[in-house]
């Protein structure tokens, strides 16, 4: 499968320099190696995004759990009978 790639003059010179140093046998190897690096970078980006979404979901679950616990505490507290502590009631103290 033949694919033509048009590079900027700077990128073409960079690729040719890599071939001249002997690191790569030809321009195709340079382009393939660059695409592999881009592929690795994309996989890392997707992994980071998945981890970010998982952390956000965990934080939302924790927030919902805390809100339910707080509501349950308030419900228990409000169900308690008023107590007389001197001339004031609990409601008067915490109003």
MOPAC internal coordinates of N, CA, C and O (Angstrom, degrees):
PM7 1SCF
backbone

  N    0.0000 0     0.00 0     0.00 0    0    0    0
  C    1.4480 1     0.00 0     0.00 0    1    0    0
  C    1.5229 1   108.03 1     0.00 0    2    1    0
  O    1.2310 1   120.41 1   -60.95 1    3    2    1
  N    1.2977 1   116.83 1   119.05 1    3    2    1
  C    1.4600 1   121.87 1  -179.22 1    5    3    2
  C    1.5149 1   109.90 1   -95.02 1    6    5    3
  O    1.2310 1   121.11 1   -47.26 1    7    6    5
  N    1.3041 1   115.49 1   132.74 1    7    6    5
  C    1.4548 1   121.75 1   178.07 1    9    7    6
  C    1.5150 1   107.62 1  -131.99 1   10    9    7
  O    1.2310 1   120.92 1   -51.63 1   11   10    9
  N    1.3001 1   115.85 1   128.37 1   11   10    9
  C    1.4640 1   119.96 1   176.02 1   13   11   10
  C    1.5162 1   108.72 1   -92.37 1   14   13   11
  O    1.2310 1   121.07 1   -44.32 1   15   14   13
  N    1.3071 1   115.56 1   135.68 1   15   14   13
  C    1.4544 1   120.87 1   178.69 1   17   15   14
  C    1.5157 1   107.84 1  -122.02 1   18   17   15
  O    1.2310 1   120.85 1   -52.47 1   19   18   17
  N    1.3130 1   115.98 1   127.53 1   19   18   17
  C    1.4647 1   121.00 1   177.95 1   21   19   18
  C    1.5191 1   107.74 1  -101.94 1   22   21   19
  O    1.2310 1   121.13 1   -59.41 1   23   22   21
  N    1.3165 1   115.45 1   120.59 1   23   22   21
  C    1.4551 1   121.66 1  -177.77 1   25   23   22
  C    1.5225 1   110.06 1  -110.51 1   26   25   23
  O    1.2310 1   121.38 1   -25.65 1   27   26   25
  N    1.3207 1   114.96 1   154.35 1   27   26   25
  C    1.4607 1   118.21 1   171.68 1   29   27   26
  C    1.5211 1   107.47 1   -66.50 1   30   29   27
  O    1.2310 1   120.10 1   -21.27 1   31   30   29
  N    1.3070 1   117.42 1   158.73 1   31   30   29
  C    1.4740 1   118.33 1   178.70 1   33   31   30
  C    1.5317 1   112.71 1   -56.58 1   34   33   31
  O    1.2310 1   120.46 1   143.27 1   35   34   33
  N    1.3266 1   116.72 1   -36.73 1   35   34   33
  C    1.4642 1   120.11 1  -179.37 1   37   35   34
  C    1.5328 1   111.15 1   -66.30 1   38   37   35
  O    1.2310 1   120.35 1   135.43 1   39   38   37
  N    1.3375 1   116.94 1   -44.57 1   39   38   37
  C    1.4662 1   120.17 1   179.49 1   41   39   38
  C    1.5240 1   111.24 1   -67.64 1   42   41   39
  O    1.2310 1   120.54 1   141.75 1   43   42   41
  N    1.3277 1   116.57 1   -38.25 1   43   42   41
  C    1.4660 1   118.93 1   178.45 1   45   43   42
  C    1.5260 1   110.38 1   -63.67 1   46   45   43
  O    1.2310 1   120.63 1   137.62 1   47   46   45
  N    1.3209 1   116.41 1   -42.38 1   47   46   45
  C    1.4721 1   119.50 1   179.08 1   49   47   46
  C    1.5269 1   110.71 1   -65.04 1   50   49   47
  O    1.2310 1   120.83 1   139.15 1   51   50   49
  N    1.3129 1   116.01 1   -40.85 1   51   50   49
  C    1.4630 1   119.97 1   178.04 1   53   51   50
  C    1.5310 1   110.21 1   -60.02 1   54   53   51
  O    1.2310 1   120.23 1   134.29 1   55   54   53
  N    1.3354 1   117.16 1   -45.71 1   55   54   53
  C    1.4610 1   121.25 1  -179.75 1   57   55   54
  C    1.5280 1   110.53 1   -64.26 1   58   57   55
  O    1.2310 1   120.50 1   137.28 1   59   58   57
  N    1.3250 1   116.65 1   -42.72 1   59   58   57
  C    1.4765 1   119.64 1   178.91 1   61   59   58
  C    1.5319 1   110.53 1   -63.12 1   62   61   59
  O    1.2310 1   120.47 1   141.16 1   63   62   61
  N    1.3247 1   116.70 1   -38.84 1   63   62   61
  C    1.4666 1   119.85 1   177.96 1   65   63   62
  C    1.5217 1   111.00 1   -62.72 1   66   65   63
  O    1.2310 1   120.10 1   143.09 1   67   66   65
  N    1.3485 1   117.41 1   -36.91 1   67   66   65
  C    1.4713 1   120.01 1   177.99 1   69   67   66
  C    1.5241 1   110.06 1   -64.45 1   70   69   67
  O    1.2310 1   120.23 1   141.98 1   71   70   69
  N    1.3232 1   117.17 1   -38.02 1   71   70   69
  C    1.4688 1   120.50 1   178.62 1   73   71   70
  C    1.5269 1   109.42 1   -68.07 1   74   73   71
  O    1.2310 1   120.67 1   137.40 1   75   74   73
  N    1.3520 1   116.33 1   -42.60 1   75   74   73
  C    1.4734 1   120.17 1  -179.53 1   77   75   74
  C    1.5222 1   112.24 1   -60.95 1   78   77   75
  O    1.2310 1   120.19 1   145.62 1   79   78   77
  N    1.3344 1   117.23 1   -34.38 1   79   78   77
  C    1.4694 1   119.28 1  -179.32 1   81   79   78
  C    1.5270 1   111.38 1   -72.99 1   82   81   79
  O    1.2310 1   120.39 1   166.58 1   83   82   81
  N    1.3203 1   116.87 1   -13.42 1   83   82   81
  C    1.4556 1   120.53 1   179.25 1   85   83   82
  C    1.5238 1   113.33 1    91.34 1   86   85   83
  O    1.2310 1   120.82 1   179.55 1   87   86   85
  N    1.3001 1   116.04 1    -0.45 1   87   86   85
  C    1.4764 1   118.59 1   179.29 1   89   87   86
  C    1.5286 1   110.29 1   -66.60 1   90   89   87
  O    1.2310 1   120.62 1   145.74 1   91   90   89
  N    1.3069 1   116.41 1   -34.26 1   91   90   89
  C    1.4733 1   121.77 1   179.02 1   93   91   90
  C    1.5202 1   108.31 1  -125.57 1   94   93   91
  O    1.2310 1   121.44 1   -29.40 1   95   94   93
  N    1.3288 1   114.85 1   150.60 1   95   94   93
  C    1.4602 1   119.90 1  -179.36 1   97   95   94
  C    1.5206 1   111.91 1   -80.72 1   98   97   95
  O    1.2310 1   120.51 1   149.80 1   99   98   97
  N    1.3303 1   116.62 1   -30.20 1   99   98   97
  C    1.4685 1   119.55 1  -178.42 1  101   99   98
  C    1.5323 1   109.71 1  -158.23 1  102  101   99
  O    1.2310 1   121.46 1    -5.26 1  103  102  101
  N    1.3279 1   114.82 1   174.74 1  103  102  101
  C    1.4634 1   121.05 1  -177.50 1  105  103  102
  C    1.5286 1   111.72 1   -62.77 1  106  105  103
  O    1.2310 1   120.07 1   145.55 1  107  106  105
  N    1.3337 1   117.47 1   -34.45 1  107  106  105
  C    1.4636 1   120.57 1  -179.40 1  109  107  106
  C    1.5249 1   111.06 1   -60.94 1  110  109  107
  O    1.2310 1   120.46 1   140.45 1  111  110  109
  N    1.3344 1   116.73 1   -39.55 1  111  110  109
  C    1.4659 1   119.73 1   178.57 1  113  111  110
  C    1.5352 1   110.79 1   -64.51 1  114  113  111
  O    1.2310 1   120.69 1   141.46 1  115  114  113
  N    1.3222 1   116.28 1   -38.54 1  115  114  113
  C    1.4661 1   120.32 1   178.52 1  117  115  114
  C    1.5280 1   109.83 1   -61.96 1  118  117  115
  O    1.2310 1   120.69 1   132.55 1  119  118  117
  N    1.3254 1   116.28 1   -47.45 1  119  118  117
  C    1.4661 1   120.96 1  -178.68 1  121  119  118
  C    1.5255 1   110.28 1   -64.60 1  122  121  119
  O    1.2310 1   119.86 1   135.76 1  123  122  121
  N    1.3360 1   117.87 1   -44.24 1  123  122  121
  C    1.4695 1   120.58 1   178.63 1  125  123  122
  C    1.5212 1   111.58 1   -59.90 1  126  125  123
  O    1.2310 1   120.61 1   136.39 1  127  126  125
  N    1.3466 1   116.44 1   -43.61 1  127  126  125
  C    1.4563 1   119.80 1   179.43 1  129  127  126
  C    1.5324 1   110.72 1   -63.72 1  130  129  127
  O    1.2310 1   120.43 1   139.42 1  131  130  129
  N    1.3188 1   116.79 1   -40.58 1  131  130  129
  C    1.4628 1   120.53 1   176.99 1  133  131  130
  C    1.5253 1   111.57 1   -62.48 1  134  133  131
  O    1.2310 1   120.50 1   138.99 1  135  134  133
  N    1.3254 1   116.65 1   -41.01 1  135  134  133
  C    1.4698 1   120.03 1   178.32 1  137  135  134
  C    1.5211 1   111.79 1   -67.84 1  138  137  135
  O    1.2310 1   120.20 1   145.08 1  139  138  137
  N    1.3274 1   117.23 1   -34.92 1  139  138  137
  C    1.4720 1   119.51 1   176.12 1  141  139  138
  C    1.5295 1   110.60 1   -63.93 1  142  141  139
  O    1.2310 1   120.71 1   138.31 1  143  142  141
  N    1.3324 1   116.24 1   -41.69 1  143  142  141
  C    1.4633 1   119.78 1   177.15 1  145  143  142
  C    1.5276 1   110.85 1   -62.28 1  146  145  143
  O    1.2310 1   120.64 1   138.23 1  147  146  145
  N    1.3226 1   116.39 1   -41.77 1  147  146  145
  C    1.4596 1   120.58 1   177.57 1  149  147  146
  C    1.5254 1   110.69 1   -63.75 1  150  149  147
  O    1.2310 1   120.60 1   141.00 1  151  150  149
  N    1.3134 1   116.45 1   -39.00 1  151  150  149
  C    1.4678 1   121.40 1   177.33 1  153  151  150
  C    1.5285 1   110.52 1   -63.10 1  154  153  151
  O    1.2310 1   120.45 1   134.71 1  155  154  153
  N    1.3366 1   116.75 1   -45.29 1  155  154  153
  C    1.4718 1   120.79 1   177.49 1  157  155  154
  C    1.5212 1   111.05 1   -61.21 1  158  157  155
  O    1.2310 1   120.70 1   138.49 1  159  158  157
  N    1.3116 1   116.26 1   -41.51 1  159  158  157
  C    1.4604 1   121.11 1   179.38 1  161  159  158
  C    1.5315 1   110.55 1   -63.39 1  162  161  159
  O    1.2310 1   120.22 1   140.22 1  163  162  161
  N    1.3029 1   117.18 1   -39.78 1  163  162  161
  C    1.4659 1   121.14 1   179.56 1  165  163  162
  C    1.5318 1   111.04 1   -66.59 1  166  165  163
  O    1.2310 1   120.44 1   138.94 1  167  166  165
  N    1.3261 1   116.76 1   -41.06 1  167  166  165
  C    1.4680 1   120.47 1   177.19 1  169  167  166
  C    1.5268 1   109.91 1   -61.97 1  170  169  167
  O    1.2310 1   120.45 1   137.06 1  171  170  169
  N    1.3331 1   116.75 1   -42.94 1  171  170  169
  C    1.4711 1   120.69 1   178.89 1  173  171  170
  C    1.5260 1   110.31 1   -64.19 1  174  173  171
  O    1.2310 1   119.83 1   139.78 1  175  174  173
  N    1.3260 1   117.93 1   -40.22 1  175  174  173
  C    1.4597 1   121.62 1   178.88 1  177  175  174
  C    1.5188 1   110.56 1   -63.74 1  178  177  175
  O    1.2310 1   120.48 1   136.77 1  179  178  177
  N    1.3218 1   116.69 1   -43.23 1  179  178  177
  C    1.4624 1   120.23 1   179.18 1  181  179  178
  C    1.5264 1   111.45 1   -65.12 1  182  181  179
  O    1.2310 1   120.54 1   141.37 1  183  182  181
  N    1.3240 1   116.57 1   -38.63 1  183  182  181
  C    1.4698 1   120.41 1   177.57 1  185  183  182
  C    1.5251 1   110.83 1   -64.51 1  186  185  183
  O    1.2310 1   120.64 1   137.18 1  187  186  185
  N    1.3148 1   116.39 1   -42.82 1  187  186  185
  C    1.4651 1   120.42 1   178.92 1  189  187  186
  C    1.5212 1   110.62 1   -64.54 1  190  189  187
  O    1.2310 1   120.15 1   140.16 1  191  190  189
  N    1.3139 1   117.33 1   -39.84 1  191  190  189
  C    1.4675 1   121.18 1   178.69 1  193  191  190
  C    1.5253 1   110.77 1   -65.36 1  194  193  191
  O    1.2310 1   120.29 1   138.33 1  195  194  193
  N    1.3292 1   117.04 1   -41.67 1  195  194  193
  C    1.4710 1   120.55 1   177.99 1  197  195  194
  C    1.5258 1   110.32 1   -63.65 1  198  197  195
  O    1.2310 1   120.15 1   138.67 1  199  198  197
  N    1.3266 1   117.32 1   -41.33 1  199  198  197
  C    1.4635 1   120.80 1   178.26 1  201  199  198
  C    1.5258 1   110.55 1   -64.55 1  202  201  199
  O    1.2310 1   120.32 1   140.51 1  203  202  201
  N    1.3296 1   117.00 1   -39.49 1  203  202  201
  C    1.4642 1   120.65 1   178.16 1  205  203  202
  C    1.5217 1   110.76 1   -63.23 1  206  205  203
  O    1.2310 1   120.19 1   136.77 1  207  206  205
  N    1.3340 1   117.25 1   -43.23 1  207  206  205
  C    1.4674 1   120.54 1   178.83 1  209  207  206
  C    1.5266 1   111.06 1   -64.82 1  210  209  207
  O    1.2310 1   120.24 1   139.58 1  211  210  209
  N    1.3246 1   117.15 1   -40.42 1  211  210  209
  C    1.4762 1   120.70 1   178.18 1  213  211  210
  C    1.5210 1   110.99 1   -63.00 1  214  213  211
  O    1.2310 1   120.47 1   138.25 1  215  214  213
  N    1.3238 1   116.71 1   -41.75 1  215  214  213
  C    1.4698 1   120.69 1   179.41 1  217  215  214
  C    1.5253 1   110.74 1   -66.11 1  218  217  215
  O    1.2310 1   120.22 1   139.55 1  219  218  217
  N    1.3097 1   117.18 1   -40.45 1  219  218  217
  C    1.4635 1   120.70 1   177.80 1  221  219  218
  C    1.5291 1   110.24 1   -62.96 1  222  221  219
  O    1.2310 1   120.02 1   136.70 1  223  222  221
  N    1.3185 1   117.57 1   -43.30 1  223  222  221
  C    1.4681 1   121.08 1   178.29 1  225  223  222
  C    1.5252 1   110.44 1   -63.17 1  226  225  223
  O    1.2310 1   120.11 1   139.26 1  227  226  225
  N    1.3438 1   117.39 1   -40.74 1  227  226  225
  C    1.4560 1   121.18 1   178.42 1  229  227  226
  C    1.5254 1   110.48 1   -63.09 1  230  229  227
  O    1.2310 1   120.37 1   137.55 1  231  230  229
  N    1.3201 1   116.89 1   -42.45 1  231  230  229
  C    1.4651 1   120.66 1   179.42 1  233  231  230
  C    1.5326 1   111.10 1   -64.85 1  234  233  231
  O    1.2310 1   120.69 1   140.38 1  235  234  233
  N    1.3298 1   116.29 1   -39.62 1  235  234  233
  C    1.4675 1   119.46 1   178.98 1  237  235  234
  C    1.5317 1   110.87 1   -65.96 1  238  237  235
  O    1.2310 1   120.50 1   139.07 1  239  238  237
  N    1.3274 1   116.66 1   -40.93 1  239  238  237
  C    1.4660 1   120.18 1   177.57 1  241  239  238
  C    1.5238 1   110.75 1   -63.38 1  242  241  239
  O    1.2310 1   120.36 1   137.55 1  243  242  241
  N    1.3188 1   116.93 1   -42.45 1  243  242  241
  C    1.4642 1   121.35 1   179.30 1  245  243  242
  C    1.5281 1   110.43 1   -64.00 1  246  245  243
  O    1.2310 1   120.20 1   138.84 1  247  246  245
  N    1.3133 1   117.22 1   -41.16 1  247  246  245
  C    1.4597 1   121.05 1   178.54 1  249  247  246
  C    1.5233 1   110.51 1   -63.57 1  250  249  247
  O    1.2310 1   120.24 1   136.34 1  251  250  249
  N    1.3217 1   117.14 1   -43.66 1  251  250  249
  C    1.4675 1   121.04 1   179.04 1  253  251  250
  C    1.5369 1   110.08 1   -63.79 1  254  253  251
  O    1.2310 1   120.22 1   138.74 1  255  254  253
  N    1.3292 1   117.19 1   -41.26 1  255  254  253
  C    1.4609 1   121.19 1   178.49 1  257  255  254
  C    1.5250 1   110.69 1   -62.00 1  258  257  255
  O    1.2310 1   120.36 1   136.60 1  259  258  257
  N    1.3259 1   116.91 1   -43.40 1  259  258  257
  C    1.4689 1   120.65 1   179.96 1  261  259  258
  C    1.5293 1   111.04 1   -66.49 1  262  261  259
  O    1.2310 1   120.47 1   140.71 1  263  262  261
  N    1.3255 1   116.71 1   -39.29 1  263  262  261
  C    1.4654 1   119.60 1   178.96 1  265  263  262
  C    1.5250 1   110.52 1   -63.60 1  266  265  263
  O    1.2310 1   120.30 1   137.85 1  267  266  265
  N    1.3313 1   117.03 1   -42.15 1  267  266  265
  C    1.4643 1   120.23 1   178.10 1  269  267  266
  C    1.5253 1   111.23 1   -64.25 1  270  269  267
  O    1.2310 1   120.49 1   138.48 1  271  270  269
  N    1.3211 1   116.67 1   -41.52 1  271  270  269
  C    1.4631 1   120.18 1   179.12 1  273  271  270
  C    1.5295 1   110.55 1   -64.25 1  274  273  271
  O    1.2310 1   120.67 1   139.45 1  275  274  273
  N    1.3286 1   116.32 1   -40.55 1  275  274  273
  C    1.4621 1   120.36 1   179.26 1  277  275  274
  C    1.5239 1   110.57 1   -65.52 1  278  277  275
  O    1.2310 1   120.44 1   136.78 1  279  278  277
  N    1.3374 1   116.76 1   -43.22 1  279  278  277
  C    1.4640 1   120.50 1   178.55 1  281  279  278
  C    1.5255 1   110.16 1   -62.67 1  282  281  279
  O    1.2310 1   119.96 1   137.72 1  283  282  281
  N    1.3235 1   117.68 1   -42.28 1  283  282  281
  C    1.4687 1   120.95 1   178.71 1  285  283  282
  C    1.5248 1   110.37 1   -62.08 1  286  285  283
  O    1.2310 1   120.24 1   140.08 1  287  286  285
  N    1.3321 1   117.14 1   -39.92 1  287  286  285
  C    1.4570 1   120.25 1   178.41 1  289  287  286
  C    1.5277 1   110.65 1   -64.54 1  290  289  287
  O    1.2310 1   120.73 1   136.72 1  291  290  289
  N    1.3399 1   116.22 1   -43.28 1  291  290  289
  C    1.4663 1   119.62 1   178.53 1  293  291  290
  C    1.5230 1   111.29 1   -63.96 1  294  293  291
  O    1.2310 1   120.85 1   140.17 1  295  294  293
  N    1.3319 1   115.98 1   -39.83 1  295  294  293
  C    1.4688 1   119.39 1   178.61 1  297  295  294
  C    1.5299 1   110.80 1   -63.06 1  298  297  295
  O    1.2310 1   120.17 1   136.04 1  299  298  297
  N    1.3381 1   117.28 1   -43.96 1  299  298  297
  C    1.4725 1   120.24 1   177.43 1  301  299  298
  C    1.5191 1   110.74 1   -63.31 1  302  301  299
  O    1.2310 1   120.54 1   137.83 1  303  302  301
  N    1.3080 1   116.58 1   -42.17 1  303  302  301
  C    1.4565 1   121.32 1  -178.19 1  305  303  302
  C    1.5280 1   110.87 1   -64.94 1  306  305  303
  O    1.2310 1   120.77 1   136.39 1  307  306  305
  N    1.3413 1   116.13 1   -43.61 1  307  306  305
  C    1.4723 1   118.66 1  -178.21 1  309  307  306
  C    1.5314 1   111.49 1   -72.29 1  310  309  307
  O    1.2310 1   119.70 1   158.44 1  311  310  309
  N    1.3322 1   118.17 1   -21.56 1  311  310  309
  C    1.4656 1   121.31 1   178.92 1  313  311  310
  C    1.5268 1   112.30 1   -80.84 1  314  313  311
  O    1.2310 1   120.62 1   167.07 1  315  314  313
  N    1.3221 1   116.42 1   -12.93 1  315  314  313
  C    1.4627 1   119.36 1  -179.50 1  317  315  314
  C    1.5287 1   109.54 1   -70.93 1  318  317  315
  O    1.2310 1   120.01 1   -38.25 1  319  318  317
  N    1.3130 1   117.59 1   141.75 1  319  318  317
  C    1.4641 1   118.99 1   179.48 1  321  319  318
  C    1.5284 1   110.11 1   -68.50 1  322  321  319
  O    1.2310 1   121.65 1   -28.34 1  323  322  321
  N    1.3064 1   114.45 1   151.66 1  323  322  321
  C    1.4595 1   119.14 1   176.96 1  325  323  322
  C    1.5195 1   109.01 1   -65.57 1  326  325  323
  O    1.2310 1   121.64 1   -36.86 1  327  326  325
  N    1.2874 1   114.47 1   143.14 1  327  326  325
  C    1.4599 1   118.58 1   177.24 1  329  327  326
  C    1.5235 1   108.34 1  -116.40 1  330  329  327
  O    1.2310 1   121.79 1   -29.96 1  331  330  329
  N    1.2607 1   114.18 1   150.04 1  331  330  329
  C    1.4500 1   119.30 1  -179.63 1  333  331  330
  C    1.5230 1   108.06 1   -95.54 1  334  333  331
  O    1.2310 1   121.31 1   -62.92 1  335  334  333
  N    1.3087 1   115.09 1   117.08 1  335  334  333
  C    1.4605 1   119.33 1   177.18 1  337  335  334
  C    1.5226 1   107.61 1  -122.04 1  338  337  335
  O    1.2310 1   122.29 1   -96.11 1  339  338  337
  N    1.2731 1   113.21 1    83.89 1  339  338  337
  C    1.4488 1   118.41 1  -177.28 1  341  339  338
  C    1.5195 1   109.39 1    76.67 1  342  341  339
  O    1.2310 1   120.74 1    34.29 1  343  342  341
  N    1.3035 1   116.20 1  -145.71 1  343  342  341
  C    1.4630 1   118.68 1  -177.85 1  345  343  342
  C    1.5282 1   113.03 1   -77.42 1  346  345  343
  O    1.2310 1   119.54 1   176.47 1  347  346  345
  N    1.3571 1   118.48 1    -3.53 1  347  346  345
  C    1.4635 1   120.87 1  -177.11 1  349  347  346
  C    1.5183 1   111.08 1  -112.64 1  350  349  347
  O    1.2310 1   121.50 1   -27.67 1  351  350  349
  N    1.3150 1   114.73 1   152.33 1  351  350  349
  C    1.4626 1   120.08 1   172.03 1  353  351  350
  C    1.5303 1   107.50 1   -99.22 1  354  353  351
  O    1.2310 1   120.51 1   -16.36 1  355  354  353
  N    1.3042 1   116.63 1   163.64 1  355  354  353
  C    1.4574 1   120.60 1   178.38 1  357  355  354
  C    1.5147 1   110.49 1   -57.10 1  358  357  355
  O    1.2310 1   119.77 1   138.97 1  359  358  357
  N    1.3413 1   118.05 1   -41.03 1  359  358  357
  C    1.4473 1   121.64 1  -179.47 1  361  359  358
  C    1.5301 1   111.35 1   -60.94 1  362  361  359
  O    1.2310 1   120.40 1   141.12 1  363  362  361
  N    1.3055 1   116.85 1   -38.88 1  363  362  361
  C    1.4556 1   119.97 1   179.51 1  365  363  362
  C    1.5264 1   111.30 1   -68.01 1  366  365  363
  O    1.2310 1   120.57 1   143.66 1  367  366  365
  N    1.3100 1   116.52 1   -36.34 1  367  366  365
  C    1.4479 1   119.97 1  -179.66 1  369  367  366
  C    1.5276 1   111.94 1   -69.52 1  370  369  367
  O    1.2310 1   120.24 1   144.59 1  371  370  369
  N    1.3212 1   117.14 1   -35.41 1  371  370  369
  C    1.4610 1   120.73 1  -173.86 1  373  371  370
  C    1.5148 1   113.48 1  -104.96 1  374  373  371
  O    1.2310 1   119.08 1  -167.81 1  375  374  373
  N    1.2942 1   119.36 1    12.19 1  375  374  373
  C    1.4571 1   121.73 1   175.57 1  377  375  374
  C    1.4958 1   111.27 1   -73.94 1  378  377  375
  O    1.2310 1   120.10 1   180.00 1  379  378  377

